[in-house]
Amino acid sequence: MTRRLLILFFCLATLLPGIALAQGQFKVLVVAIPNRYHHDYAVVAKPQFERMAQRHGFDLTWSWNSTPFDGDLSPYAAIVLLNTPGDELKGAQRTNFEAYVRKGGGVVAVHRALIFNPPGEWPWFERLIGRTFRIHPMVQTATVRVEDAAFPAAFGLPANWVWTDEWYEFNAPVTRGLRTVLSVDERTYDPTRIWPGQTANGMGEHHPVAWYHAYDGGRVFVTALGHTPALYDEPLYLEHLYGGLWWTATGKGIDTPR
């Protein structure tokens, strides 16, 4: 009798994998659309996000294209735009995304997602990000400073963090209420080191590289870090990403107005 019960159990487990796998604390959609300067990063990032989902107990959907925005986004507590800018979304996909945020959906925007081309074509998305991209110098090592140690994306980071990345520069904020989590110390790298024919001068003393805010009914976490594929193997960076994702999906870890 016991053997029969065991056989029945294993048969049910085989027939009903969805029940076994769909028990996470929340659902996350990661959209990683390859583009000219960001394509091989996803080979490293995808298995790391899968491990992250297993470690932290959430359900993960990974997409290489924008087709999820044609359907129902409501099951997702957060959508991660992983090096995927808003200009990848067209027509009704943009309307669907706006509706998702207005109903309380969370958004994590990583690195290339902060750049929208052409500028000004979708003002709602630029306000979602909070700042518009200006230029960046060559990849260099610099010191990242924690500006808000009480935000989950900074919980696992040292107060001063040596990091190598592409240091985006931004124009003045287009959205009020942005809360800076991390900044880069421009004294620790050369903001003018750029390709011939281009000019970059840095942003000065206050150069944010990660921030968060409440926007149009939803929660948004933005990080400019994450250019090269090797960075997605770094435990501290993955803690940074998950901390921001956790807050974006749940609102937990900090008291913040909605």
Solvent accessible surface area in square Angstrom, and as a share of the most:
residue,aa,sasa,rsa
1,M,167,0.75
2,T,97,0.56
3,R,185,0.68
4,R,180,0.66
5,L,99,0.49
6,L,95,0.47
7,I,93,0.47
8,L,99,0.49
9,F,126,0.53
10,F,128,0.53
11,C,64,0.38
12,L,85,0.42
13,A,53,0.41
14,T,106,0.62
15,L,130,0.65
16,L,84,0.42
17,P,71,0.45
18,G,46,0.44
19,I,108,0.55
20,A,66,0.51
21,L,137,0.68
22,A,60,0.47
23,Q,134,0.60
24,G,28,0.27
25,Q,110,0.49
26,F,20,0.08
27,K,77,0.33
28,V,0,0.00
29,L,0,0.00
30,V,0,0.00
31,V,0,0.00
32,A,0,0.00
33,I,20,0.10
34,P,67,0.42
35,N,30,0.15
36,R,193,0.71
37,Y,141,0.54
38,H,7,0.03
39,H,97,0.43
40,D,75,0.39
41,Y,1,0.00
42,A,1,0.01
43,V,112,0.64
44,V,37,0.21
45,A,0,0.00
46,K,58,0.25
47,P,47,0.29
48,Q,22,0.10
49,F,3,0.01
50,E,66,0.30
51,R,119,0.43
52,M,4,0.02
53,A,9,0.07
54,Q,149,0.66
55,R,156,0.57
56,H,66,0.29
57,G,34,0.33
58,F,8,0.03
59,D,28,0.14
60,L,46,0.23
61,T,57,0.33
62,W,37,0.13
63,S,11,0.07
64,W,116,0.41
65,N,73,0.37
66,S,19,0.12
67,T,83,0.49
68,P,31,0.19
69,F,1,0.00
70,D,101,0.52
71,G,38,0.37
72,D,104,0.54
73,L,5,0.02
74,S,83,0.53
75,P,69,0.43
76,Y,38,0.15
77,A,27,0.21
78,A,0,0.00
79,I,0,0.00
80,V,2,0.01
81,L,3,0.01
82,L,0,0.00
83,N,0,0.00
84,T,1,0.01
85,P,3,0.02
86,G,0,0.00
87,D,25,0.13
88,E,50,0.22
89,L,2,0.01
90,K,125,0.53
91,G,57,0.54
92,A,83,0.65
93,Q,19,0.08
94,R,36,0.13
95,T,91,0.53
96,N,43,0.22
97,F,0,0.00
98,E,29,0.13
99,A,37,0.29
100,Y,13,0.05
101,V,0,0.00
102,R,125,0.46
103,K,171,0.72
104,G,26,0.25
105,G,7,0.07
106,G,0,0.00
107,V,0,0.00
108,V,2,0.01
109,A,0,0.00
110,V,0,0.00
111,H,0,0.00
112,R,38,0.14
113,A,0,0.00
114,L,5,0.02
115,I,21,0.11
116,F,14,0.06
117,N,76,0.39
118,P,76,0.48
119,P,103,0.65
120,G,48,0.46
121,E,93,0.42
122,W,14,0.05
123,P,65,0.41
124,W,15,0.05
125,F,1,0.00
126,E,24,0.11
127,R,101,0.37
128,L,0,0.00
129,I,3,0.01
130,G,0,0.00
131,R,15,0.05
132,T,27,0.16
133,F,52,0.22
134,R,109,0.40
135,I,36,0.18
136,H,36,0.16
137,P,0,0.00
138,M,48,0.21
139,V,55,0.32
140,Q,24,0.11
141,T,71,0.41
142,A,3,0.03
143,T,28,0.16
144,V,0,0.00
145,R,59,0.22
146,V,30,0.17
147,E,86,0.38
148,D,31,0.16
149,A,73,0.57
150,A,67,0.52
151,F,0,0.00
152,P,5,0.03
153,A,1,0.01
154,A,4,0.03
155,F,114,0.48
156,G,33,0.32
157,L,19,0.09
158,P,58,0.37
159,A,74,0.57
160,N,95,0.49
161,W,14,0.05
162,V,107,0.61
163,W,13,0.05
164,T,57,0.33
165,D,0,0.00
166,E,13,0.06
167,W,2,0.01
168,Y,2,0.01
169,E,2,0.01
170,F,2,0.01
171,N,60,0.31
172,A,78,0.60
173,P,75,0.47
174,V,67,0.38
175,T,22,0.13
176,R,233,0.85
177,G,55,0.52
178,L,30,0.15
179,R,96,0.35
180,T,25,0.14
181,V,0,0.00
182,L,0,0.00
183,S,1,0.00
184,V,0,0.00
185,D,12,0.06
186,E,26,0.11
187,R,204,0.75
188,T,58,0.34
189,Y,20,0.08
190,D,64,0.33
191,P,21,0.13
192,T,78,0.45
193,R,118,0.43
194,I,26,0.13
195,W,100,0.35
196,P,131,0.82
197,G,90,0.87
198,Q,89,0.39
199,T,98,0.57
200,A,4,0.03
201,N,115,0.59
202,G,10,0.10
203,M,50,0.22
204,G,39,0.37
205,E,157,0.71
206,H,102,0.46
207,H,0,0.00
208,P,1,0.00
209,V,0,0.00
210,A,0,0.00
211,W,0,0.00
212,Y,3,0.01
213,H,4,0.02
214,A,44,0.34
215,Y,21,0.08
216,D,58,0.30
217,G,39,0.38
218,G,0,0.00
219,R,23,0.08
220,V,0,0.00
221,F,0,0.00
222,V,0,0.00
223,T,0,0.00
224,A,2,0.01
225,L,1,0.01
226,G,0,0.00
227,H,34,0.15
228,T,43,0.25
229,P,41,0.26
230,A,70,0.55
231,L,15,0.08
232,Y,0,0.00
233,D,84,0.44
234,E,75,0.34
235,P,91,0.57
236,L,60,0.30
237,Y,0,0.00
238,L,22,0.11
239,E,88,0.39
240,H,1,0.00
241,L,4,0.02
242,Y,24,0.09
243,G,7,0.07
244,G,0,0.00
245,L,2,0.01
246,W,69,0.24
247,W,0,0.00
248,T,0,0.00
249,A,11,0.09
250,T,39,0.23
251,G,19,0.18
252,K,123,0.52
253,G,36,0.35
254,I,35,0.18
255,D,141,0.73
256,T,32,0.19
257,P,88,0.55
258,R,143,0.52
